[in-house]
Each structure stands twice: as structure tokens, then as C-alpha cells.
């Protein structure tokens, strides 16, 4: 039997029930990275093949629904790739990408069809992301892929967790000044899974393990960015329950890099948790400042009056909840809340951040109101570490799109 029933394992009554898998075959690392970035954004679970001999293992371990062959004269051995696919009775789709009017690209499609492979129309370079999506769109689910809840203990044990980074931008200079680390799970079946499906409640005993993972990975990633010539100070999200643990805080202080390029670790704690644990967190924020660690109050909204009148304010910043920053350009109520929080921050002498800035109009409004930093899709979505490092090299200074 041909491997054509592979697709049947991923569908229910003609509709896909899991994220589709793709193997990108290209001898050039930067081209593989470019293609996998785009395909992951579409919703594919990706794997990479640097040479033809790697394909056998990938077909066994990952069962791709699609193989993308990036064809060039000095690139990967396209003929050998086709031979392996035929030998393995590959039942998925095959897409060749290469220069327009390329003899090799046409040959790959023709030979693949003669061997009985399901060849998609080739894609000529250079191409837009939309053109690639048009070629592979039928492999994507018609409805969003269901993502069942996965306990964080399983994800930690399996090594599925990673940190993605979203830039924070200076509202006046538009310079990328730091980045927020956001935890994601790369599930072998469901693809990239957002935190809502695996982050436990604050009283879950595994929350301590998750917090320690975030700390260790963020520091490891900081060293990676430094090696890649894109040193970026990062902020991480931790629960108040972690900071209430004196030993956990001491251990955290010991982990902070002593490297001269390290500008400090910023810990973001939700405002509701700060208010509920105000005295304890004031003490913690005061203590860790001397260890190059600062505490930010995240998701500040209409509860901002609870932060007024403090004798000491050892927190580094106030971060306005996205529900008040998104759409603020045309909403006076949101502007009133934003201005009140900005005034509060100015009174304490700390910076203020707007997250959820998605349009040019909202950025202009945030800038005019006096936000110090802005963050949101207008300046960049959260991305995996390596993609973030590449984008920092290409776009060290960002402007609204």
C-alpha cells in the first residue's frame, strides 16, 4: 500500500484534525530558516533537511504531509530527494521552489509526476508569502486546529517549552530597547500552542518549575543573543507566589549574569497580584534592585488608584493593560485611563508602557499621551528566539508599518 493513507490519519471526514507537517529541504541554512518561519506562521509543524541523506530519518520520525524542495544548481540533490520519496511511497504533497523558467525546477516537477508523486505547481522565486500560502493552503485546516489542554509537567518533561520574544520600543526614538519573553509550547502534534492551554493556576505546584524554566531559559537566550551580536535585555513574567518564596528569590539573584553587557532583568507581575501582595512585593522589589533585577507592574487598568499614596515605590515601570491601549486613538474612556496611569507613573518617577499597540493611530495617540515604551503587533509579533535574533540584525530600528 502506498503511503497515501498518511493524510487519512490527520483528517476527520475530509477535515484535518491536527496541524499539518512540512519538511523543508534546502542545502542553505538561511533559506531553510526563511521558509520554515513562513510555514510556521501559516500553522505548519516544520522540520528541516540540509542534505538528501537526512530525509529518510525525517520521513520516519515526522511523517510530513508536505515536502518543500528548494531547487538550485548548487543546492540540495533534488533527484535523490525524489528517489527517496518514491522508494518510501510518500503519499503527501511535494512543492519545488526555484528560479522562474529554471530547467531544474521544471525537471523536478516532471520527474516527480512520472514517478507518481503528488507534485504541486512549482513556485518561482522571488515570491510573496501570499503566493506560498496559495500553493499550500489546501493542506491547512478549514477550522482552527483544536488544542487540548496539556499539563505543564508533561510539557516540561518532554522539552516542548520555549520562550518567544516581542520587542519593546522607545516611543520617541523607535529604537528596540528590550524584549518581553513569552512562554510557548511546541507540541509534536498540535504545533505551537499558546499559554492558555498549559499554564497552570498560580497555586499549582508545577508553577514553581515553570517559573524556574522561564528564568533559566531567558538567561540562556540572553547569552545566545549576545553571541549573535544582538544583545537585548529581557523581561519575564513571574507570579507573585514565586516572589513570596524567599529561597526562590535568593536563587533568582544568583542566576543573574555578571556580564558587563547585561543591563538587568525585568520581572513583570500582574497588577491584581501586586495589589493583593503589596507589602511583600514592595520589599522584594526593593531587595532585588541591588542585584540588577527590577519589578514591573503588568496589566494595570482601572484598579490603578490602589497604587496611589505609597511611601516608597521600588517598581521600575507601570504597564497599561492592552484593553486600554488597543483602540485608544478613538476611545476617550480608554484615553482617560491611560492618562491617569501615566500621571501616576510620572508622580513616582517610573516609566510607563503601552502594550497592544496594533495600529498607527494608536501609536500616535500613545506617543502624544506620553508613554515611554510601546509594544504590540504594529512593531512585531512574538517570535521564536532565532527568528527574533535575525529580525534584530535586519531591523535594529523599527518604524510603524
ZAZABA-971146 format. One record per residue (C-alpha): residue in one letter; residue number from 1; x, y, z. Coordinates in nm, 4 decimals. Layout:
# ZAZABA-971146
+---+-----+----------+----------+----------+
| r |   k |       c1 |       c2 |       c3 |
+---+-----+----------+----------+----------+
| A | NUM |        X |        Y |        Z |
...
+---+-----+----------+----------+----------+
# end
This chain:
# ZAZABA-971146
+---+-----+----------+----------+----------+
| r |   k |       c1 |       c2 |       c3 |
+---+-----+----------+----------+----------+
| X |   1 |   0.0000 |   0.0000 |   0.0000 |
| X |   2 |   0.1265 |   0.3496 |  -0.0823 |
| X |   3 |   0.1865 |   0.5971 |   0.1934 |
| X |   4 |  -0.1192 |   0.7875 |   0.0703 |
| X |   5 |  -0.3163 |   0.6868 |   0.3803 |
| X |   6 |  -0.0855 |   0.9144 |   0.5806 |
| X |   7 |  -0.3189 |   1.2037 |   0.5120 |
| X |   8 |  -0.6126 |   0.9959 |   0.6392 |
| X |   9 |  -0.4535 |   0.9750 |   0.9829 |
| X |  10 |  -0.4681 |   1.3528 |   1.0063 |
| X |  11 |  -0.8265 |   1.4135 |   0.8891 |
| X |  12 |  -1.1804 |   1.3536 |   1.0017 |
| X |  13 |  -1.4480 |   1.3380 |   0.7274 |
| X |  14 |  -1.2245 |   1.5384 |   0.4935 |
| X |  15 |  -1.1152 |   1.7962 |   0.7508 |
| X |  16 |  -0.7752 |   1.7997 |   0.9171 |
| X |  17 |  -0.7733 |   1.7417 |   1.2902 |
| X |  18 |  -0.4061 |   1.8158 |   1.3592 |
| X |  19 |  -0.1555 |   2.0726 |   1.2425 |
| X |  20 |  -0.0010 |   1.9717 |   0.9068 |
| X |  21 |   0.3690 |   1.8776 |   0.8960 |
| X |  22 |   0.6203 |   2.0011 |   0.6424 |
| X |  23 |   0.9827 |   1.9155 |   0.5709 |
| X |  24 |   1.1884 |   2.1941 |   0.4111 |
| X |  25 |   1.4765 |   2.0548 |   0.2042 |
| X |  26 |   1.7490 |   2.3041 |   0.1197 |
| X |  27 |   2.1243 |   2.2967 |   0.1488 |
| X |  28 |   2.1426 |   2.6614 |   0.2560 |
| X |  29 |   2.0696 |   2.7247 |   0.6248 |
| X |  30 |   1.9399 |   3.0798 |   0.5802 |
| X |  31 |   1.6932 |   2.9710 |   0.3100 |
| X |  32 |   1.5648 |   2.6846 |   0.5258 |
| X |  33 |   1.5149 |   2.9307 |   0.8108 |
| X |  34 |   1.3305 |   3.1746 |   0.5827 |
| X |  35 |   1.0903 |   2.9073 |   0.4580 |
| X |  36 |   1.0283 |   2.7458 |   0.7970 |
| X |  37 |   0.9491 |   3.0861 |   0.9508 |
| X |  38 |   0.6793 |   3.1498 |   0.6914 |
| X |  39 |   0.5345 |   2.7984 |   0.7093 |
| X |  40 |   0.5231 |   2.8060 |   1.0900 |
| X |  41 |   0.3320 |   3.1321 |   1.0704 |
| X |  42 |   0.0805 |   2.9541 |   0.8475 |
| X |  43 |   0.0358 |   2.6816 |   1.1115 |
| X |  44 |   0.2671 |   2.4023 |   0.9924 |
| X |  45 |   0.4814 |   2.1888 |   1.2203 |
| X |  46 |   0.8193 |   2.2121 |   1.0498 |
| X |  47 |   1.1340 |   2.0054 |   1.0136 |
| X |  48 |   1.4439 |   2.0773 |   0.8085 |
| X |  49 |   1.6545 |   1.8675 |   0.5722 |
| X |  50 |   2.0034 |   2.0010 |   0.4933 |
| X |  51 |   2.1021 |   1.7128 |   0.2654 |
| X |  52 |   1.9243 |   1.4279 |   0.0895 |
| X |  53 |   2.0616 |   1.1633 |   0.3256 |
| X |  54 |   1.8744 |   1.3259 |   0.6161 |
| X |  55 |   1.5362 |   1.2709 |   0.4555 |
| X |  56 |   1.4981 |   0.9029 |   0.5463 |
| X |  57 |   1.5099 |   0.9795 |   0.9184 |
| X |  58 |   1.2729 |   1.2744 |   0.8835 |
| X |  59 |   1.0171 |   1.0649 |   0.6957 |
| X |  60 |   1.0284 |   0.8098 |   0.9753 |
| X |  61 |   1.0253 |   1.0486 |   1.2690 |
| X |  62 |   0.7991 |   1.3304 |   1.1495 |
| X |  63 |   0.5684 |   1.1891 |   0.8774 |
| X |  64 |   0.5405 |   1.5148 |   0.6799 |
| X |  65 |   0.2315 |   1.5950 |   0.4780 |
| X |  66 |   0.4376 |   1.8210 |   0.2532 |
| X |  67 |   0.7981 |   1.8232 |   0.1336 |
| X |  68 |   0.9284 |   2.1558 |   0.0031 |
| X |  69 |   1.2361 |   2.1251 |  -0.2212 |
| X |  70 |   1.4257 |   2.4478 |  -0.2728 |
| X |  71 |   1.5969 |   2.3878 |  -0.6058 |
| X |  72 |   1.9163 |   2.5497 |  -0.7351 |
| X |  73 |   2.2145 |   2.4384 |  -0.9415 |
| X |  74 |   2.4423 |   2.4224 |  -0.6367 |
| X |  75 |   2.1722 |   2.3316 |  -0.3853 |
| X |  76 |   2.0328 |   2.0106 |  -0.2442 |
| X |  77 |   2.0256 |   1.6936 |  -0.4561 |
| X |  78 |   1.6698 |   1.7191 |  -0.5830 |
| X |  79 |   1.6924 |   1.3967 |  -0.7847 |
| X |  80 |   1.7962 |   1.1966 |  -0.4806 |
| X |  81 |   1.5175 |   1.3551 |  -0.2760 |
| X |  82 |   1.2651 |   1.2359 |  -0.5332 |
| X |  83 |   1.4143 |   0.8845 |  -0.5358 |
| X |  84 |   1.3793 |   0.8590 |  -0.1584 |
| X |  85 |   1.0205 |   0.9817 |  -0.1681 |
| X |  86 |   0.9306 |   0.7290 |  -0.4344 |
| X |  87 |   1.1106 |   0.4473 |  -0.2504 |
| X |  88 |   0.9226 |   0.5326 |   0.0695 |
| X |  89 |   0.5928 |   0.5549 |  -0.1209 |
| X |  90 |   0.5429 |   0.9066 |   0.0071 |
| X |  91 |   0.1741 |   0.9972 |  -0.0055 |
| X |  92 |   0.1941 |   1.3662 |   0.0764 |
| X |  93 |   0.2431 |   1.6681 |  -0.1475 |
| X |  94 |   0.5715 |   1.7900 |  -0.2967 |
| X |  95 |   0.6458 |   2.1541 |  -0.3819 |
| X |  96 |   0.9517 |   2.2644 |  -0.5811 |
| X |  97 |   1.0720 |   2.6243 |  -0.5379 |
| X |  98 |   1.3295 |   2.7832 |  -0.7657 |
| X |  99 |   1.4129 |   3.0454 |  -1.0227 |
| X | 100 |   1.1495 |   3.1300 |  -1.2811 |
| X | 101 |   1.1946 |   2.9325 |  -1.6059 |
| X | 102 |   1.4508 |   2.7105 |  -1.4315 |
| X | 103 |   1.5233 |   2.3877 |  -1.6220 |
| X | 104 |   1.5869 |   2.2035 |  -1.2930 |
| X | 105 |   1.2573 |   2.3148 |  -1.1385 |
| X | 106 |   1.0618 |   2.2006 |  -1.4421 |
| X | 107 |   1.2525 |   1.8722 |  -1.4418 |
| X | 108 |   1.1776 |   1.8086 |  -1.0746 |
| X | 109 |   0.8059 |   1.8548 |  -1.1318 |
| X | 110 |   0.8030 |   1.6405 |  -1.4451 |
| X | 111 |   1.0080 |   1.3559 |  -1.2961 |
| X | 112 |   0.8039 |   1.3650 |  -0.9744 |
| X | 113 |   0.4794 |   1.3345 |  -1.1676 |
| X | 114 |   0.6203 |   1.0494 |  -1.3787 |
| X | 115 |   0.7053 |   0.8642 |  -1.0554 |
| X | 116 |   0.3524 |   0.9163 |  -0.9238 |
| X | 117 |   0.4290 |   1.1796 |  -0.6611 |
| X | 118 |   0.1651 |   1.4452 |  -0.5871 |
| X | 119 |   0.3503 |   1.7478 |  -0.7211 |
| X | 120 |   0.2101 |   2.0944 |  -0.6531 |
| X | 121 |   0.2596 |   2.3668 |  -0.9158 |
| X | 122 |   0.6162 |   2.4969 |  -0.8659 |
| X | 123 |   0.6733 |   2.8331 |  -0.7019 |
| X | 124 |   0.9056 |   3.0814 |  -0.8723 |
| X | 125 |   1.1477 |   3.2931 |  -0.6738 |
| X | 126 |   1.1319 |   3.5621 |  -0.5525 |
| X | 127 |   0.7825 |   3.5167 |  -0.4124 |
| X | 128 |   0.5499 |   3.6781 |  -0.1591 |
| X | 129 |   0.4237 |   3.4893 |   0.1432 |
| X | 130 |   0.0762 |   3.5004 |  -0.0057 |
| X | 131 |   0.1911 |   3.3076 |  -0.3120 |
| X | 132 |   0.3345 |   3.0310 |  -0.0929 |
| X | 133 |   0.0159 |   3.0175 |   0.1124 |
| X | 134 |  -0.1853 |   2.9836 |  -0.2090 |
| X | 135 |   0.0178 |   2.6750 |  -0.3041 |
| X | 136 |  -0.0106 |   2.5007 |   0.0337 |
| X | 137 |  -0.3409 |   2.6402 |   0.1607 |
| X | 138 |  -0.5407 |   2.3226 |   0.0981 |
| X | 139 |  -0.3222 |   2.1369 |   0.3486 |
| X | 140 |  -0.4255 |   2.3751 |   0.6268 |
| X | 141 |  -0.7350 |   2.3040 |   0.8378 |
| X | 142 |  -1.0577 |   2.4752 |   0.7377 |
| X | 143 |  -1.1226 |   2.5458 |   1.1049 |
| X | 144 |  -0.8681 |   2.6374 |   1.3739 |
| X | 145 |  -0.6738 |   2.3334 |   1.4899 |
| X | 146 |  -0.8113 |   2.2133 |   1.8260 |
| X | 147 |  -0.5526 |   2.2264 |   2.1021 |
| X | 148 |  -0.6342 |   2.0117 |   2.4033 |
| X | 149 |  -0.5063 |   2.1206 |   2.7421 |
| X | 150 |  -0.1646 |   1.9734 |   2.8232 |
| X | 151 |  -0.0401 |   1.9722 |   3.1801 |
| X | 152 |   0.2727 |   2.1799 |   3.2170 |
| X | 153 |   0.4517 |   1.8914 |   3.3915 |
| X | 154 |   0.4227 |   1.6848 |   3.0722 |
| X | 155 |   0.5457 |   1.9752 |   2.8586 |
| X | 156 |   0.8437 |   2.0370 |   3.0877 |
| X | 157 |   0.9383 |   1.6704 |   3.0933 |
| X | 158 |   0.9105 |   1.6369 |   2.7144 |
| X | 159 |   1.1102 |   1.9538 |   2.6443 |
| X | 160 |   0.8288 |   2.1150 |   2.4469 |
| X | 161 |   0.8530 |   2.4592 |   2.6076 |
| X | 162 |   1.0436 |   2.7564 |   2.4706 |
| X | 163 |   1.0396 |   3.1347 |   2.5003 |
| X | 164 |   0.9269 |   3.3679 |   2.2259 |
| X | 165 |   1.0193 |   3.7360 |   2.2232 |
| X | 166 |   0.8261 |   4.0518 |   2.1439 |
| X | 167 |   1.0164 |   4.3811 |   2.1163 |
| X | 168 |   0.9564 |   4.6806 |   2.3395 |
| X | 169 |   1.0069 |   5.0059 |   2.1509 |
| X | 170 |   1.1084 |   5.3508 |   2.2727 |
| X | 171 |   0.8048 |   5.5613 |   2.1833 |
| X | 172 |   1.0152 |   5.8652 |   2.0914 |
| X | 173 |   1.3163 |   5.7202 |   1.9117 |
| X | 174 |   1.1517 |   5.3992 |   1.7817 |
| X | 175 |   1.4621 |   5.2074 |   1.8916 |
| X | 176 |   1.4152 |   4.8497 |   2.0115 |
| X | 177 |   1.5288 |   4.8724 |   2.3726 |
| X | 178 |   1.4322 |   4.5360 |   2.5253 |
| X | 179 |   1.2001 |   4.2404 |   2.4697 |
| X | 180 |   0.9366 |   4.0525 |   2.6651 |
| X | 181 |   0.9800 |   3.6753 |   2.6915 |
| X | 182 |   0.6558 |   3.4814 |   2.6455 |
| X | 183 |   0.6366 |   3.1087 |   2.7061 |
| X | 184 |   0.5104 |   2.8853 |   2.4246 |
| X | 185 |   0.4783 |   2.5117 |   2.3752 |
| X | 186 |   0.5867 |   2.3462 |   2.0503 |
| X | 187 |   0.3746 |   2.0306 |   2.0606 |
| X | 188 |   0.4693 |   1.7465 |   1.8224 |
| X | 189 |   0.1069 |   1.7081 |   1.7113 |
| X | 190 |  -0.0627 |   2.0419 |   1.7667 |
| X | 191 |   0.2208 |   2.2730 |   1.6646 |
| X | 192 |   0.2787 |   2.5971 |   1.8558 |
| X | 193 |   0.0391 |   2.6152 |   2.1496 |
| X | 194 |  -0.0319 |   2.9401 |   2.3421 |
| X | 195 |  -0.0065 |   2.9533 |   2.7229 |
| X | 196 |  -0.3810 |   2.9319 |   2.7864 |
| X | 197 |  -0.3647 |   2.5601 |   2.7076 |
| X | 198 |  -0.0881 |   2.4653 |   2.9511 |
| X | 199 |  -0.0023 |   2.7368 |   3.2053 |
| X | 200 |  -0.1377 |   2.6152 |   3.5426 |
| X | 201 |  -0.3162 |   2.8097 |   3.8139 |
| X | 202 |  -0.0987 |   3.0072 |   4.0500 |
| X | 203 |  -0.1352 |   2.7527 |   4.3325 |
| X | 204 |  -0.0319 |   2.4572 |   4.1141 |
| X | 205 |   0.2923 |   2.3045 |   4.2499 |
| X | 206 |   0.4272 |   2.2918 |   3.8929 |
| X | 207 |   0.4130 |   2.6702 |   3.8650 |
| X | 208 |   0.7440 |   2.6885 |   4.0534 |
| X | 209 |   0.9055 |   2.4552 |   3.7984 |
| X | 210 |   0.7602 |   2.6578 |   3.5100 |
| X | 211 |   0.8915 |   2.9817 |   3.6625 |
| X | 212 |   1.2392 |   2.8332 |   3.7031 |
| X | 213 |   1.2299 |   2.7177 |   3.3414 |
| X | 214 |   1.1412 |   3.0712 |   3.2273 |
| X | 215 |   1.4245 |   3.2231 |   3.4322 |
| X | 216 |   1.6887 |   2.9762 |   3.3152 |
| X | 217 |   1.5812 |   2.9855 |   2.9511 |
| X | 218 |   1.5633 |   3.3679 |   2.9432 |
| X | 219 |   1.9180 |   3.3949 |   3.0750 |
| X | 220 |   2.0369 |   3.1274 |   2.8329 |
| X | 221 |   1.8634 |   3.3108 |   2.5475 |
| X | 222 |   2.0241 |   3.6396 |   2.6539 |
| X | 223 |   2.3669 |   3.4801 |   2.6123 |
| X | 224 |   2.2586 |   3.3479 |   2.2698 |
| X | 225 |   2.1522 |   3.6962 |   2.1587 |
| X | 226 |   2.4821 |   3.8370 |   2.2830 |
| X | 227 |   2.6743 |   3.5822 |   2.0757 |
| X | 228 |   2.4640 |   3.6757 |   1.7735 |
| X | 229 |   2.5621 |   4.0425 |   1.8134 |
| X | 230 |   2.2087 |   4.1393 |   1.9173 |
| X | 231 |   2.2324 |   4.1881 |   2.2971 |
| X | 232 |   1.8804 |   4.2520 |   2.4245 |
| X | 233 |   1.7707 |   4.2967 |   2.7830 |
| X | 234 |   1.4646 |   4.0865 |   2.8528 |
| X | 235 |   1.1619 |   4.0930 |   3.0775 |
| X | 236 |   0.9920 |   3.7796 |   3.2053 |
| X | 237 |   0.6547 |   3.7109 |   3.3632 |
| X | 238 |   0.6500 |   3.5567 |   3.7118 |
| X | 239 |   0.3642 |   3.5059 |   3.9585 |
| X | 240 |   0.3552 |   3.6726 |   4.2984 |
| X | 241 |   0.3587 |   3.3254 |   4.4565 |
| X | 242 |   0.7113 |   3.2734 |   4.3217 |
| X | 243 |   0.8360 |   3.6052 |   4.4597 |
| X | 244 |   0.6824 |   3.5337 |   4.8004 |
| X | 245 |   0.9228 |   3.2415 |   4.8304 |
| X | 246 |   1.2410 |   3.3814 |   4.9878 |
| X | 247 |   1.4582 |   3.0923 |   4.8714 |
| X | 248 |   1.3279 |   3.1246 |   4.5155 |
| X | 249 |   1.4174 |   3.4948 |   4.5160 |
| X | 250 |   1.7660 |   3.4237 |   4.6505 |
| X | 251 |   1.8180 |   3.1586 |   4.3828 |
| X | 252 |   1.6970 |   3.4043 |   4.1183 |
| X | 253 |   1.9522 |   3.6629 |   4.2312 |
| X | 254 |   2.2288 |   3.4046 |   4.1971 |
| X | 255 |   2.1299 |   3.3300 |   3.8355 |
| X | 256 |   2.1592 |   3.6865 |   3.7055 |
| X | 257 |   2.4550 |   3.7252 |   3.4639 |
| X | 258 |   2.7507 |   3.9274 |   3.5873 |
| X | 259 |   2.8444 |   4.0130 |   3.2276 |
| X | 260 |   2.9084 |   4.3874 |   3.1752 |
| X | 261 |   2.6722 |   4.3900 |   2.8763 |
| X | 262 |   2.3795 |   4.2681 |   3.0880 |
| X | 263 |   2.1523 |   4.5654 |   3.1502 |
| X | 264 |   1.9287 |   4.3974 |   3.4052 |
| X | 265 |   1.6409 |   4.1511 |   3.4282 |
| X | 266 |   1.2864 |   4.2885 |   3.4435 |
| X | 267 |   1.0169 |   4.0814 |   3.6148 |
| X | 268 |   0.6565 |   4.1550 |   3.5172 |
| X | 269 |   0.3891 |   4.0755 |   3.7779 |
| X | 270 |   0.0185 |   4.1222 |   3.7132 |
| X | 271 |  -0.1251 |   4.4264 |   3.8870 |
| X | 272 |  -0.4012 |   4.2286 |   4.0612 |
| X | 273 |  -0.1358 |   4.0076 |   4.2225 |
| X | 274 |   0.0776 |   4.3076 |   4.3177 |
| X | 275 |  -0.2174 |   4.4766 |   4.4881 |
| X | 276 |  -0.3071 |   4.1565 |   4.6763 |
| X | 277 |   0.0550 |   4.1146 |   4.7920 |
| X | 278 |   0.1596 |   4.4783 |   4.8007 |
| X | 279 |   0.3678 |   4.4878 |   5.1194 |
| X | 280 |   0.5578 |   4.1700 |   5.0334 |
| X | 281 |   0.6284 |   4.2742 |   4.6757 |
| X | 282 |   0.7415 |   4.6219 |   4.7780 |
| X | 283 |   1.0014 |   4.4531 |   4.9983 |
| X | 284 |   1.1025 |   4.2106 |   4.7229 |
| X | 285 |   1.1311 |   4.4854 |   4.4602 |
| X | 286 |   1.3470 |   4.6916 |   4.6976 |
| X | 287 |   1.5699 |   4.3915 |   4.7741 |
| X | 288 |   1.6349 |   4.2713 |   4.4173 |
| X | 289 |   1.7175 |   4.6176 |   4.2794 |
| X | 290 |   2.0664 |   4.5796 |   4.4224 |
| X | 291 |   2.1088 |   4.2545 |   4.2255 |
| X | 292 |   2.0334 |   4.4100 |   3.8843 |
| X | 293 |   1.6705 |   4.2956 |   3.8882 |
| X | 294 |   1.3671 |   4.5225 |   3.8593 |
| X | 295 |   0.9948 |   4.4573 |   3.9026 |
| X | 296 |   0.7283 |   4.5868 |   3.6642 |
| X | 297 |   0.3554 |   4.6052 |   3.7398 |
| X | 298 |   0.1793 |   4.4496 |   3.4418 |
| X | 299 |  -0.1785 |   4.4788 |   3.3127 |
| X | 300 |  -0.2579 |   4.7992 |   3.5034 |
| X | 301 |  -0.6156 |   4.9106 |   3.4438 |
| X | 302 |  -0.8982 |   5.0720 |   3.6356 |
| X | 303 |  -0.7552 |   4.9425 |   3.9642 |
| X | 304 |  -0.4700 |   5.1951 |   3.9404 |
| X | 305 |  -0.5929 |   5.4039 |   4.2403 |
| X | 306 |  -0.4887 |   5.1147 |   4.4693 |
| X | 307 |  -0.1273 |   5.2030 |   4.3847 |
| X | 308 |  -0.1574 |   5.5663 |   4.4918 |
| X | 309 |  -0.0060 |   5.7132 |   4.8027 |
| X | 310 |   0.2728 |   5.4604 |   4.8625 |
| X | 311 |   0.5583 |   5.5971 |   5.0717 |
| X | 312 |   0.8107 |   5.4070 |   4.8635 |
| X | 313 |   0.7650 |   5.2821 |   4.5080 |
| X | 314 |   1.0536 |   5.0476 |   4.4203 |
| X | 315 |   0.8898 |   4.9255 |   4.0982 |
| X | 316 |   1.0549 |   5.0111 |   3.7655 |
| X | 317 |   0.7516 |   5.0613 |   3.5435 |
| X | 318 |   0.3767 |   5.0531 |   3.5051 |
| X | 319 |   0.2467 |   4.8620 |   3.2056 |
| X | 320 |  -0.1025 |   4.9533 |   3.0894 |
| X | 321 |  -0.3374 |   4.6651 |   3.0155 |
| X | 322 |  -0.3784 |   4.6098 |   2.6429 |
| X | 323 |  -0.7559 |   4.6519 |   2.6656 |
| X | 324 |  -0.6986 |   5.0223 |   2.7326 |
| X | 325 |  -0.4136 |   5.0755 |   2.4844 |
| X | 326 |  -0.5667 |   4.8870 |   2.1900 |
| X | 327 |  -0.8099 |   5.1230 |   2.0196 |
| X | 328 |  -0.7159 |   5.4176 |   2.2420 |
| X | 329 |  -0.6954 |   5.6519 |   1.9426 |
| X | 330 |  -1.0739 |   5.6669 |   1.9108 |
| X | 331 |  -1.1915 |   5.5983 |   2.2665 |
| X | 332 |  -1.1964 |   5.8798 |   2.5229 |
| X | 333 |  -1.2624 |   5.6434 |   2.8138 |
| X | 334 |  -0.9518 |   5.4408 |   2.7299 |
| X | 335 |  -0.7522 |   5.7621 |   2.6958 |
| X | 336 |  -0.8704 |   5.8759 |   3.0383 |
| X | 337 |  -0.7494 |   5.5522 |   3.1984 |
| X | 338 |  -0.4178 |   5.5710 |   3.0119 |
| X | 339 |  -0.3589 |   5.9340 |   3.1131 |
| X | 340 |  -0.4365 |   5.8555 |   3.4783 |
| X | 341 |  -0.1812 |   5.5732 |   3.4820 |
| X | 342 |   0.0765 |   5.7898 |   3.3040 |
| X | 343 |   0.0244 |   6.0636 |   3.5653 |
| X | 344 |   0.0651 |   5.8040 |   3.8414 |
| X | 345 |   0.3892 |   5.6797 |   3.6851 |
| X | 346 |   0.5216 |   6.0349 |   3.6477 |
| X | 347 |   0.4470 |   6.1014 |   4.0131 |
| X | 348 |   0.6600 |   5.8041 |   4.1127 |
| X | 349 |   0.9301 |   5.8795 |   3.8555 |
| X | 350 |   0.8981 |   5.5477 |   3.6689 |
| X | 351 |   0.8448 |   5.4678 |   3.3037 |
| X | 352 |   0.5092 |   5.3674 |   3.1601 |
| X | 353 |   0.4453 |   5.1153 |   2.8831 |
| X | 354 |   0.1547 |   5.0642 |   2.6424 |
| X | 355 |   0.1071 |   4.7087 |   2.5191 |
| X | 356 |  -0.1313 |   4.6037 |   2.2449 |
| X | 357 |  -0.0408 |   4.8819 |   2.0001 |
| X | 358 |  -0.1619 |   4.7441 |   1.6685 |
| X | 359 |  -0.2346 |   5.0463 |   1.4501 |
| X | 360 |  -0.0506 |   5.3618 |   1.3526 |
| X | 361 |  -0.3345 |   5.5706 |   1.5005 |
| X | 362 |  -0.2981 |   5.4008 |   1.8393 |
| X | 363 |   0.0780 |   5.4563 |   1.8301 |
| X | 364 |   0.0339 |   5.8263 |   1.7571 |
| X | 365 |  -0.2162 |   5.8545 |   2.0429 |
| X | 366 |   0.0152 |   5.6647 |   2.2816 |
| X | 367 |   0.3045 |   5.8885 |   2.1850 |
| X | 368 |   0.1023 |   6.2058 |   2.2353 |
| X | 369 |  -0.0221 |   6.0889 |   2.5772 |
| X | 370 |   0.3368 |   6.0422 |   2.6915 |
| X | 371 |   0.4046 |   5.6676 |   2.7007 |
| X | 372 |   0.7745 |   5.5892 |   2.7307 |
| X | 373 |   0.7648 |   5.2467 |   2.5642 |
| X | 374 |   0.5203 |   5.0763 |   2.3288 |
| X | 375 |   0.4723 |   4.7132 |   2.2392 |
| X | 376 |   0.2382 |   4.5347 |   2.0009 |
| X | 377 |   0.1809 |   4.3806 |   1.6599 |
| X | 378 |   0.2483 |   4.7129 |   1.4868 |
| X | 379 |   0.6141 |   4.6699 |   1.5829 |
| X | 380 |   0.6379 |   4.2914 |   1.5834 |
| X | 381 |   0.4596 |   3.9770 |   1.6937 |
| X | 382 |   0.6175 |   3.7412 |   1.9467 |
| X | 383 |   0.8625 |   3.5195 |   1.7591 |
| X | 384 |   1.0891 |   3.2264 |   1.8369 |
| X | 385 |   1.4396 |   3.3098 |   1.9585 |
| X | 386 |   1.6346 |   3.2535 |   1.6368 |
| X | 387 |   1.3832 |   3.4451 |   1.4270 |
| X | 388 |   1.3892 |   3.7297 |   1.6798 |
| X | 389 |   1.7696 |   3.7410 |   1.6606 |
| X | 390 |   1.7608 |   3.7557 |   1.2801 |
| X | 391 |   1.4988 |   4.0315 |   1.2777 |
| X | 392 |   1.7037 |   4.2350 |   1.5257 |
| X | 393 |   2.0013 |   4.2217 |   1.2908 |
| X | 394 |   1.7939 |   4.3209 |   0.9888 |
| X | 395 |   1.5800 |   4.5865 |   1.1614 |
| X | 396 |   1.7717 |   4.7310 |   1.4556 |
| X | 397 |   1.5488 |   5.0375 |   1.4429 |
| X | 398 |   1.1792 |   4.9854 |   1.3788 |
| X | 399 |   0.9219 |   5.2234 |   1.2410 |
| X | 400 |   0.5447 |   5.1753 |   1.2334 |
| X | 401 |   0.4408 |   4.9813 |   0.9280 |
+---+-----+----------+----------+----------+
# end
